[in-house]
Amino acid sequence: MAKTLRNRRSPLASVGLHATLLVAAVVAVFPPLWLLVTSFKPKNDAFSTELVTHFTFANYRHVIADTQFLTWFGNSLLVVGITTLVGVFVAATTGYAVSRFRFPGMRPLMWLLLITQMFPVAVLIVPLYNLMASLGLLNQPAGLIVTYLTIAVPFCAWMMKGFFDTIPVEIDEAGRVDGLNPFGTFWRLVLPLARPGLAVTGFYTFVTAWAEVAYASAFMTGEENLTLAGGLQTFVNQYVNDWGSMTAAAVIIAVPAGLVFAFAQRHLVAGLTSGTTKG
């Protein structure tokens, strides 16, 4: 009884907790809400503190009809689609190999995957730019794909390794008894059980490639080569100040990410928690 009384929250503490949560919710919701509201305002009212007084779709029409937004969208779909598919496959196979097999250099490999996550973009962008230039991959989707894979695969391989650790080794042994080789066991028996982990990996890889700005701006020039991240900067820079078009484009860009999250969200919690139950 005494323990129950000690654990019971006081009214003042309850009010403070709910007030803190309310403030945090407002802070989190305000930026995207302001973005959405501004996208429906005339350009002259972009910085007005009032809600929409003259509702208009002019910003959306301008973005779609008068700019190369659809070209940027197509470039992003190409880069993100290939990055996600290749990234999920490489991360899954790497995580499975490290989880199930013991081979020379395994521990240095895992440390290498971890260390690559410690370098900020500002440190890597110049050497990567020089490397891409020497390989002729500037202004090429392949250059961005390779760059994004170097960002996503190390983290996702670590996460998939932890997830595969939770799948019983007896499943692999049963596959070998049935005559399957290691890849067949992985592909036919283990991978179907790893769907939550694959969903997390796919979502992380998608978001990494879809929302990245620094590499996309540095490696791609010319409006016909830009992805959405680079294209957004053409609306607001030192020469142009078109916040209406930028907010409209940002809202459109957010829709695919929201759809991917809605598709994957039922697996996200299970994948994240399962991947942390074993080291």
LUMRO-259550 format. One line per 10 residues: for each residue x, y, z of N, C-alpha, C, O, CB. Coordinates in steps of 0.1 Angstrom, whole numbers. Atoms other than C-alpha are relative to their C-alpha. Glycine has a CB too. Layout:
N
X/Y/Z/X/Y/Z/X/Y/Z/X/Y/Z/X/Y/Z ~ ...
This chain:
279
8/-12/0/0/0/0/9/13/0/6/22/-7/-9/0/12 ~ -9/-12/0/28/24/9/7/2/-13/10/13/-17/11/-2/11 ~ -7/-1/13/46/16/-24/-10/6/-10/-5/14/-19/4/-14/-5 ~ 9/-5/9/14/24/-43/-2/15/2/-3/23/-7/-14/-7/2 ~ 1/-15/-3/11/58/-25/12/8/-5/11/19/-10/-2/2/15 ~ -12/-7/5/47/66/-33/0/2/-15/5/12/-20/12/-7/5 ~ -1/0/15/43/58/-70/-12/9/-6/-11/12/-18/-1/-14/-5 ~ 12/-8/5/10/78/-73/5/14/-3/11/20/6/-11/0/10 ~ -5/-14/4/17/111/-91/-9/10/6/-21/9/6/0/1/-15 ~ 8/-11/-7/6/143/-73/-7/8/-11/-3/8/-23/10/9/8
7/-8/10/-19/166/-90/9/10/-7/8/13/-19/-12/7/6 ~ -9/-10/6/8/193/-95/10/-6/-10/12/-1/-21/8/7/11 ~ -9/7/9/32/168/-111/-7/-4/-12/-2/-4/-23/7/-12/7 ~ 8/4/12/4/155/-134/-2/12/-9/-1/11/-21/-13/-6/5 ~ 3/-12/8/-4/191/-145/13/4/-7/13/7/-19/-5/11/9 ~ -13/-4/6/33/198/-151/4/-9/-12/9/-5/-22/11/0/10 ~ -3/10/10/37/166/-171/-8/2/-13/-3/3/-24/-2/-14/5 ~ 9/-3/11/7/173/-193/3/13/-7/2/14/-19/-15/-1/4 ~ -3/-13/6/17/209/-198/13/-1/-9/14/4/-20/2/11/11 ~ -12/2/7/52/198/-209/-3/-7/-13/3/-4/-24/10/-8/8
3/7/12/38/173/-233/-8/8/-10/-6/7/-22/-9/-13/3 ~ 7/-9/9/14/199/-247/9/10/-7/8/12/-19/-11/7/8 ~ -10/-10/6/42/224/-253/9/-8/-10/11/-2/-21/9/6/11 ~ -8/7/9/63/197/-269/-8/-4/-13/-2/-3/-24/5/-13/6 ~ 8/3/11/34/187/-292/-2/12/-9/-1/12/-21/-14/-5/4 ~ 1/-13/7/29/224/-302/12/3/-8/12/7/-20/-4/11/9 ~ -13/-3/7/66/228/-310/2/-9/-12/7/-5/-22/11/-1/10 ~ -2/10/11/66/196/-331/-9/3/-12/-6/1/-23/-2/-14/5 ~ 10/-1/10/34/204/-350/1/14/-7/-3/15/-19/-14/-2/6 ~ 0/-13/6/39/241/-356/7/2/-13/1/7/-23/5/10/9
-7/-2/13/66/240/-384/-7/-6/-12/-10/1/-22/14/-5/1 ~ 7/5/12/48/216/-407/-14/6/-2/-18/8/-14/-2/-15/1 ~ 12/-6/1/15/233/-400/1/14/-7/-6/18/-15/-7/2/14 ~ -3/-13/6/30/267/-408/3/-2/-15/-1/6/-24/11/7/7 ~ -3/3/14/44/252/-440/-12/-2/-9/-13/3/-20/10/-12/-1 ~ 13/4/8/10/238/-451/-8/13/-2/-13/15/-13/-8/-10/8 ~ 8/-12/1/-8/271/-443/6/10/-10/-1/16/-18/-2/6/13 ~ -7/-9/8/18/292/-461/-1/-4/-15/-2/5/-24/14/2/4 ~ 0/4/13/16/271/-492/-13/4/-7/-14/4/-20/2/-15/-1 ~ 12/-3/5/-20/281/-497/-3/16/0/-14/20/-3/-12/-7/7
1/-15/0/-13/319/-493/5/6/-13/14/0/-19/7/5/12 ~ -7/-8/11/-6/344/-521/14/3/4/17/4/16/-8/12/-3 ~ -14/-2/-3/31/351/-524/2/12/9/11/12/17/7/2/-13 ~ -2/-12/-8/27/386/-509/-4/-2/15/0/6/23/-8/11/-5 ~ 5/2/-14/11/371/-477/9/-11/7/5/-16/17/-14/-4/0 ~ -8/11/-5/39/345/-471/4/2/14/4/-8/22/12/-3/-9 ~ -5/-3/-14/51/362/-439/-11/6/9/-8/10/20/12/9/-1 ~ 11/-5/-8/17/372/-427/-3/-10/12/-2/-22/10/-13/2/-8 ~ 2/9/-11/9/359/-392/-15/-5/1/-19/-13/9/3/7/13 ~ 14/4/0/-28/355/-401/-1/-13/-7/8/-18/-14/-9/11/-7
3/12/8/-43/323/-413/-4/3/-14/-4/15/-18/-12/-8/7 ~ 3/-2/14/-53/319/-449/-12/9/-2/-23/4/1/-1/-13/-8 ~ 11/-9/3/-74/349/-459/-4/0/-15/-16/2/-18/3/14/5 ~ 2/1/15/-71/345/-497/5/-14/-4/16/-15/-9/7/12/-8 ~ -4/14/3/-70/307/-503/3/-1/-15/-5/3/-23/-11/-10/5 ~ -4/2/14/-52/298/-535/9/-12/-2/16/-16/6/7/13/-5 ~ -9/11/5/-36/269/-554/11/5/-9/17/-3/-16/-8/-11/-6 ~ -10/-6/10/-14/293/-574/14/-5/2/21/-7/-8/-1/15/1 ~ -14/5/-2/18/282/-557/2/-14/-5/12/-17/-11/3/0/15 ~ -1/14/5/11/245/-565/0/0/-15/7/-7/-22/-12/-8/6
0/-1/15/2/254/-601/13/5/-6/18/-1/-16/-12/9/-5 ~ -12/-5/5/33/274/-605/12/-10/1/20/-12/-8/4/13/8 ~ -11/10/-2/56/247/-591/-1/-11/-10/9/-15/-16/-1/-6/15 ~ 2/12/9/41/219/-612/1/4/-15/7/-3/-23/-13/-7/2 ~ 1/-3/14/35/238/-645/12/9/-5/16/8/-16/-12/8/-2 ~ -9/-10/5/62/265/-646/15/-3/4/24/5/1/-4/14/5 ~ -14/4/-4/93/248/-631/3/-14/-4/-6/-21/-10/2/2/16 ~ -3/13/4/111/216/-636/-2/-10/12/6/-20/14/15/-1/-4 ~ 2/8/-12/97/201/-604/-3/-15/-4/2/-24/3/-12/6/7 ~ 3/13/4/84/170/-622/13/-8/-4/14/-20/-2/-10/-1/-11
-13/6/4/119/164/-636/8/-4/13/14/-14/14/8/9/-9 ~ -7/3/-13/134/167/-601/-7/-12/7/0/-20/13/-1/13/9 ~ 7/11/-7/107/144/-588/4/-14/-6/6/-24/1/-15/2/-1 ~ -4/12/7/116/118/-614/14/-4/3/17/-16/6/-2/1/-15 ~ -14/3/-4/153/121/-606/1/-6/14/8/-15/16/9/13/-1 ~ 0/5/-14/146/116/-569/-5/-14/1/0/-22/8/-8/9/9 ~ 6/13/-1/124/86/-575/10/-11/-5/11/-22/0/-13/-1/-9 ~ -10/9/5/152/70/-596/11/-3/10/14/-14/13/6/5/-13 ~ -11/1/-9/179/77/-571/-5/-8/13/2/-17/18/6/13/4 ~ 5/6/-13/158/68/-540/-4/-15/-2/-1/-23/7/-11/8/5
4/13/2/143/37/-555/12/-10/-1/11/-20/6/-8/-1/-13 ~ -11/9/1/176/21/-565/8/0/13/12/-11/17/10/5/-11 ~ -7/0/-13/193/32/-532/-7/-9/10/-1/-16/17/1/15/5 ~ 7/8/-10/165/16/-512/1/-15/-3/4/-22/6/-15/4/0 ~ -1/15/4/165/-17/-531/14/-5/3/16/-16/9/-4/-2/-14 ~ -14/4/-2/203/-20/-531/4/0/14/10/-9/19/10/8/-9 ~ -4/-2/-14/207/-7/-496/-6/-11/9/1/-16/18/-4/13/5 ~ 6/11/-8/182/-32/-481/7/-13/-2/9/-21/7/-15/0/-3 ~ -7/13/3/198/-61/-499/14/-1/6/17/-11/12/0/-2/-15 ~ -14/0/-5/234/-52/-490/0/-1/15/7/-8/21/8/12/-5
0/0/-14/225/-44/-454/-5/-14/6/0/-18/16/-9/11/5 ~ 5/13/-5/205/-77/-450/10/-11/-1/12/-18/8/-13/-3/-8 ~ -10/11/2/232/-99/-465/12/2/9/17/-8/15/4/0/-14 ~ -11/-2/-9/259/-82/-445/-4/-3/15/4/-10/22/4/15/-1 ~ 5/3/-13/239/-84/-413/-1/-15/3/2/-19/14/-13/7/3 ~ 2/14/-2/231/-120/-418/14/-7/0/16/-16/8/-8/-6/-12 ~ -14/6/0/268/-129/-426/7/2/13/13/-7/18/8/5/-12 ~ -7/-3/-13/281/-112/-395/-7/-7/12/-1/-11/21/0/15/2 ~ 8/6/-10/253/-127/-374/2/-15/1/3/-21/11/-15/2/-1 ~ 0/14/1/257/-163/-386/14/-7/-1/16/-18/3/-9/-5/-11
-13/6/4/293/-168/-397/12/7/8/11/18/12/3/1/-15 ~ -12/-5/-6/327/-164/-381/11/-1/-10/14/-12/-15/4/-7/13 ~ -11/-1/10/355/-153/-405/10/10/4/7/19/11/-7/3/-14 ~ -11/-9/-3/388/-135/-404/-4/14/-4/-9/17/-15/13/-4/-7 ~ 3/-13/3/383/-98/-402/-14/4/4/-18/16/1/3/3/-14 ~ 14/-4/-3/347/-99/-389/-1/11/10/-8/21/8/-7/-13/5 ~ 1/-10/-10/353/-78/-358/5/14/-6/-2/24/-4/8/-4/12 ~ -4/-13/6/373/-51/-377/-11/5/-10/-13/17/-11/13/-1/-8 ~ 11/-4/9/345/-51/-403/-11/7/7/-16/18/3/-6/-12/-8 ~ 11/-7/-7/319/-43/-377/4/13/6/-3/23/6/-4/-10/12
-5/-13/-5/341/-16/-362/1/10/-11/-2/22/-9/14/-2/6 ~ -1/-9/12/346/-2/-397/-14/6/-3/-16/18/-5/6/-7/-12 ~ 14/-5/3/308/0/-402/-4/10/10/-11/20/7/-10/-12/0 ~ 3/-10/-10/305/18/-369/7/13/-1/1/24/1/2/-6/14 ~ -8/-12/1/333/42/-374/-4/9/-11/-3/22/-10/15/-3/-2 ~ 4/-9/12/320/54/-408/-12/9/4/-14/19/-3/-4/-9/-11 ~ 12/-8/-4/289/68/-389/5/12/8/-3/21/11/-10/-8/7 ~ -5/-10/-9/311/91/-368/5/13/-8/7/23/-1/11/-5/8 ~ -5/-11/8/322/114/-397/-11/9/-4/-20/4/-11/9/-4/-12 ~ 11/-9/5/300/145/-403/1/2/-15/12/0/-21/1/13/7
0/-3/14/290/155/-438/10/10/-4/17/9/-15/-14/4/-4 ~ -10/-11/3/312/186/-437/14/-5/-3/22/0/-10/0/10/10 ~ -13/6/1/343/164/-434/1/-9/-13/11/-9/-19/4/-8/12 ~ -1/10/11/334/139/-461/-4/6/-14/0/0/-24/-10/-11/3 ~ 5/-5/13/319/161/-488/11/4/-10/9/1/-22/-9/12/2 ~ -11/-4/9/352/174/-502/7/-13/-6/8/-14/-18/10/9/7 ~ -6/12/5/369/140/-505/-9/-8/-9/-5/-14/-19/6/-9/11 ~ 9/7/9/338/124/-519/-2/7/-13/-4/1/-24/-14/-1/7 ~ 1/-8/12/334/152/-544/12/-3/-9/10/-5/-21/-1/15/3 ~ -12/2/8/370/147/-556/0/-15/-6/3/-17/-17/13/2/8
1/14/5/364/109/-558/-10/-1/-11/-7/-8/-21/-3/-9/12 ~ 10/1/11/332/113/-578/4/7/-13/1/2/-24/-13/6/5 ~ -5/-7/12/349/138/-601/10/-9/-8/10/-10/-20/6/13/4 ~ -10/8/7/378/114/-608/-7/-12/-7/-1/-18/-16/10/-5/10 ~ 7/11/6/353/86/-615/-11/4/-11/-17/-5/-17/-7/-8/10 ~ 10/-5/10/331/108/-638/-14/-2/4/-23/-4/-4/2/-7/-13 ~ 13/3/-5/301/104/-615/-7/13/4/-18/12/10/1/-10/11 ~ 7/-13/-3/293/141/-610/-11/2/-10/-10/-1/-22/10/12/0 ~ 12/-2/8/259/150/-623/-6/-13/-6/-12/-13/-16/3/10/-12 ~ 5/13/3/251/113/-625/-8/-6/11/-3/-5/23/12/-9/-5
8/6/-11/224/95/-605/8/-11/7/7/-12/19/-13/-6/-5 ~ -8/10/-6/249/67/-599/9/6/11/11/-1/21/9/-7/-10 ~ -8/-6/-10/271/91/-579/-7/2/13/-2/-1/24/6/13/-5 ~ 8/-2/-12/243/100/-555/-3/-13/6/-4/-15/18/-12/8/-3 ~ 4/13/-5/233/64/-552/11/-6/8/9/-11/19/-4/-10/-12 ~ -11/6/-7/267/52/-542/3/8/13/6/2/23/13/1/-9 ~ -2/-9/-12/271/82/-518/-11/-4/11/-7/-5/23/-1/14/-3 ~ 11/3/-10/237/74/-501/1/-14/6/-2/-16/17/-14/2/-6 ~ -2/13/-5/246/38/-498/10/0/11/10/-8/21/4/-10/-11 ~ -10/-1/-11/277/47/-478/-5/6/13/0/3/23/12/8/-5
7/-6/-12/254/66/-454/-9/-11/7/-8/-13/19/-7/12/-3 ~ 11/9/-6/226/40/-450/5/-14/4/1/-19/14/-11/0/-10 ~ -4/14/-2/243/6/-453/7/-3/13/3/-13/20/8/-5/-11 ~ -6/4/-12/266/7/-423/-9/-1/12/-9/-11/20/11/10/3 ~ 9/0/-11/239/16/-398/-10/-11/-1/-13/-18/8/-7/14/1 ~ 10/10/3/213/-7/-414/6/-14/2/-1/-23/6/-6/1/-14 ~ -6/13/-2/238/-36/-414/2/-4/15/-1/-15/19/14/-1/-7 ~ -1/2/-14/244/-32/-377/-14/-3/6/-15/-13/14/5/13/8 ~ 14/3/-5/206/-31/-371/-5/-14/-4/-11/-21/3/-9/11/-5 ~ 4/14/5/200/-62/-393/7/-11/7/2/-21/10/2/-1/-15
-7/10/-7/227/-81/-375/-6/-2/14/-8/-14/17/15/5/2 ~ 7/2/-12/210/-75/-342/-13/-7/-2/-18/-15/7/-2/13/7 ~ 13/7/2/177/-86/-357/2/-14/-3/-6/-23/2/-8/7/-11 ~ -3/14/3/191/-118/-372/4/-8/12/2/-20/13/11/-1/-11 ~ -4/7/-12/206/-126/-338/-12/-5/8/-11/-15/15/8/10/9 ~ 12/4/-7/170/-129/-325/-7/-12/-7/-16/-18/-1/-10/11/1 ~ 6/12/8/161/-156/-352/7/-12/4/20/-12/2/-1/3/-15 ~ -7/12/-5/169/-191/-339/9/-6/-11/5/-7/-23/-10/-11/4 ~ -9/6/9/199/-207/-355/-5/-14/-5/-1/-18/-16/14/-2/7 ~ 6/13/4/179/-240/-357/-6/1/-13/-7/-9/-20/-9/-5/11
7/-1/13/161/-226/-387/11/-1/-11/8/-8/-21/-7/14/-1 ~ -11/2/10/194/-224/-406/4/-14/-1/6/-20/-12/12/9/4 ~ -4/14/0/203/-259/-395/-10/-8/-7/-7/-18/-14/2/-5/14 ~ 10/8/8/170/-272/-408/1/2/-15/-2/-7/-22/-14/5/5 ~ -2/-3/14/176/-255/-441/12/-8/-6/11/-14/-17/2/14/-3 ~ -11/8/4/210/-272/-444/-3/-15/-1/1/-22/-10/12/2/9 ~ 5/14/1/194/-305/-436/-8/-3/-12/-7/-14/-18/-8/-4/13 ~ 8/2/12/170/-300/-464/8/2/-13/2/2/-24/-12/10/0 ~ -8/-1/12/199/-294/-488/2/14/-5/7/16/-16/-5/-8/-11 ~ -2/-14/4/199/-256/-490/14/5/3/20/2/13/-11/9/7
-13/-6/-3/231/-237/-494/-2/12/9/-14/16/11/7/4/-13 ~ 1/-11/-9/238/-207/-471/-9/11/-5/-18/17/2/13/6/4 ~ 9/-10/6/222/-182/-495/-14/-4/-1/-23/4/1/6/5/-13 ~ 14/5/1/192/-204/-501/-7/0/14/-19/3/15/0/-14/-6 ~ 6/-1/-14/187/-207/-463/-4/14/3/-15/17/9/10/-6/10 ~ 3/-14/-3/189/-170/-460/-12/5/-8/-21/12/-2/13/9/-3 ~ 11/-5/9/166/-162/-489/-13/-6/2/-24/1/2/4/-1/-15 ~ 13/7/-1/139/-188/-484/-5/-2/14/-17/-3/16/2/-13/-6 ~ 5/3/-14/138/-193/-446/2/11/9/-8/15/17/8/-12/5 ~ -3/-10/-10/154/-165/-427/-6/13/-4/-12/20/4/15/1/3
5/-14/5/145/-134/-448/-15/2/2/-18/13/6/4/2/-14 ~ 14/-2/-3/107/-140/-446/-3/3/15/-13/10/18/-8/-12/-4 ~ 2/-3/-14/110/-139/-408/6/14/4/3/18/15/7/-11/8 ~ -7/-13/-3/130/-106/-410/-8/12/-5/-2/22/-7/14/0/-5 ~ 7/-11/7/102/-85/-425/0/13/9/1/24/3/-14/-4/-2 ~ -1/-13/-8/100/-60/-395/13/7/-1/14/19/-3/-3/-3/14 ~ -13/-6/1/137/-55/-397/2/6/-14/8/17/-15/11/-10/3 ~ -1/-5/14/136/-51/-435/-8/13/-1/-4/22/-9/-5/-11/-10 ~ 8/-12/1/108/-25/-431/7/12/6/7/23/0/-14/-2/7 ~ -7/-11/-6/129/-4/-407/12/4/-9/14/16/-11/5/-5/14
-11/-3/9/159/-7/-430/-4/7/-13/2/17/-16/7/-13/-4 ~ 5/-7/12/139/2/-461/-4/14/3/-2/23/-5/-11/-8/-6 ~ 5/-14/-4/123/32/-443/12/9/2/12/21/-2/-9/-1/12 ~ -11/-9/-3/156/45/-430/8/3/-13/12/15/-15/10/-7/10 ~ -7/-2/13/173/41/-464/-8/10/-9/-2/19/-15/2/-13/-8 ~ 8/-9/8/144/58/-481/1/14/5/3/24/-3/-15/-5/0 ~ 0/-14/-5/143/88/-458/14/6/-1/15/18/-4/-4/-1/15 ~ -13/-5/1/181/91/-459/2/6/-14/8/17/-16/11/-11/2 ~ -2/-4/14/181/94/-497/-10/11/-4/-7/20/-12/-1/-12/-10 ~ 11/-10/4/148/114/-500/2/13/6/-1/23/-1/-14/-6/4
-1/-13/-7/157/141/-475/14/6/0/15/17/5/-5/-1/14 ~ -13/-5/-1/194/145/-480/2/12/-9/-3/12/-21/10/-11/-4 ~ -2/-13/8/205/180/-492/14/3/-4/17/7/-15/-6/11/9 ~ -14/-5/2/242/185/-489/7/-7/-12/12/0/-21/9/-3/13 ~ -6/7/12/254/158/-513/-7/3/-13/-1/5/-23/1/-15/3 ~ 8/-3/12/226/164/-537/3/13/-6/3/15/-18/-15/-1/3 ~ -4/-14/5/235/201/-539/14/1/-6/16/8/-15/-2/10/11 ~ -14/-1/4/272/195/-543/3/-8/-12/11/-4/-20/9/-5/12 ~ -3/9/10/272/166/-567/-8/2/-13/-4/-3/-24/-1/-14/4 ~ 9/-2/12/244/177/-591/-2/15/-3/-6/23/6/-14/-7/3
2/-13/5/243/209/-611/-8/0/-13/-9/-10/-20/14/7/-2 ~ 9/0/11/220/221/-638/-14/-5/4/-15/-15/9/6/-8/-12 ~ 14/3/-5/182/221/-632/-5/-13/-5/-13/-19/2/-9/11/-4 ~ 6/12/6/176/191/-654/6/-12/8/1/-23/7/3/-2/-14 ~ -7/11/-7/200/170/-631/-4/0/15/0/-10/22/14/1/-2 ~ 3/-2/-14/187/182/-597/-10/-11/5/-19/-15/-2/-5/13/3 ~ 11/8/-8/168/160/-572/-9/10/7/-6/22/6/6/-10/9 ~ 9/-9/-7/140/174/-551/7/9/10/4/21/12/-11/-7/6 ~ -7/-8/-11/164/185/-523/8/11/-6/7/22/-1/10/-10/7 ~ -7/-11/6/185/205/-547/-9/10/-7/-7/22/-7/10/-5/-10
10/-8/7/155/218/-566/-6/10/9/-9/21/5/-10/-8/-7 ~ 6/-10/-9/140/234/-535/8/12/2/3/23/4/-2/-7/14 ~ -8/-12/-2/170/257/-532/-1/10/-11/4/21/-10/14/-5/2 ~ 1/-10/11/162/273/-565/-12/10/3/-12/20/-4/-3/-7/-13 ~ 11/-9/-4/131/289/-549/4/11/9/-1/22/9/-12/-8/5 ~ -5/-9/-10/149/306/-521/15/0/1/21/-10/5/-6/-2/14 ~ -15/-1/0/185/317/-525/4/15/0/-5/24/3/7/-7/-12 ~ -4/-14/-1/205/349/-528/-6/9/-12/-5/21/-11/16/1/-1 ~ 6/-7/12/188/358/-561/-16/0/0/-22/9/-5/5/-5/-13 ~ 14/2/0/152/346/-555/-5/-2/14/2/-7/22/-4/-12/-9
6/2/-13/128/347/-526/-14/-4/-1/-23/4/2/2/14/9 ~ 13/5/3/98/327/-535/-4/-10/10/-4/-22/8/-1/-6/-15 ~ 4/9/-11/86/312/-502/-13/-7/-3/-15/-18/2/-1/8/13 ~ 12/7/3/52/304/-516/2/-13/-8/-4/-23/-5/-10/9/-8 ~ -4/11/8/66/281/-542/7/-11/8/5/-23/6/8/4/-13 ~ -8/9/-8/91/266/-518/-9/-8/10/-7/-20/11/10/7/8 ~ 8/7/-9/64/257/-492/-9/-10/-7/-12/-21/-2/-8/10/8 ~ 9/9/8/41/242/-519/8/-12/-4/3/-23/-3/-6/7/-12 ~ -9/11/4/70/221/-532/3/-9/12/3/-21/11/13/5/-7 ~ -3/8/-11/79/210/-497/-12/-9/5/-10/-20/9/4/9/12
12/8/-3/43/199/-490/-1/-12/-9/-4/-23/-5/-13/8/-1 ~ 1/11/10/43/178/-522/11/-11/3/8/-23/2/2/5/-14 ~ -11/9/-3/77/163/-513/-3/-9/13/1/-20/13/13/8/2 ~ 3/7/-13/64/153/-478/-10/-11/-2/-11/-21/6/-5/9/10 ~ 11/10/2/35/132/-493/6/-14/-2/1/-23/5/-8/4/-12 ~ -5/13/2/56/103/-506/6/-6/13/5/-18/16/10/-1/-11 ~ -6/5/-12/75/101/-473/-11/-4/10/-9/-14/17/9/11/7 ~ 11/3/-9/42/101/-454/-6/-14/-4/-10/-22/4/-10/10/0 ~ 6/12/5/29/73/-476/9/-12/3/4/-23/7/-2/0/-15 ~ -9/10/-3/60/52/-471/0/-3/15/0/-15/19/15/3/-4
1/2/-15/58/57/-433/-13/-7/3/-13/-16/11/1/14/7 ~ 13/7/-3/21/47/-433/1/-15/-4/-5/-23/3/-11/7/-7 ~ -2/14/4/30/15/-452/8/-8/9/5/-19/12/5/0/-14 ~ -10/7/-8/59/6/-430/-2/1/15/4/-7/22/14/5/-3 ~ 0/-3/-14/48/19/-396/-4/-12/9/0/-13/20/-9/11/2 ~ 4/12/-8/31/-14/-385/12/-9/3/12/-17/13/-11/-8/-7 ~ -12/9/-3/66/-31/-387/11/8/7/20/2/12/5/-5/-14 ~ -11/-8/-5/87/-2/-374/3/-3/15/14/-5/18/-3/15/-1 ~ -2/3/-14/82/-8/-337/5/-14/3/15/-15/10/-13/2/8 ~ -5/13/-2/86/-45/-339/15/-2/-5/23/-9/1/-9/-10/-8
-13/1/5/117/-41/-361/11/7/9/21/1/11/1/6/-14 ~ -10/-7/-8/134/-16/-339/2/-7/13/14/-7/18/-5/14/3 ~ -1/6/-13/127/-34/-306/7/-14/-2/15/-18/6/-13/-2/6 ~ -6/14/2/137/-69/-321/15/2/-2/22/-7/2/-7/-7/-11 ~ -14/-2/4/169/-55/-334/9/4/12/21/5/10/2/9/-11 ~ -8/-4/-12/180/-44/-299/0/-10/11/5/-7/22/-5/13/5 ~ 1/9/-11/173/-75/-279/12/-8/2/15/-13/13/-12/-10/-2 ~ -13/7/-1/207/-91/-286/11/9/-6/8/16/-15/-1/-14/-7 ~ -12/-7/5/241/-76/-292/7/-8/-10/17/-3/-16/9/5/11
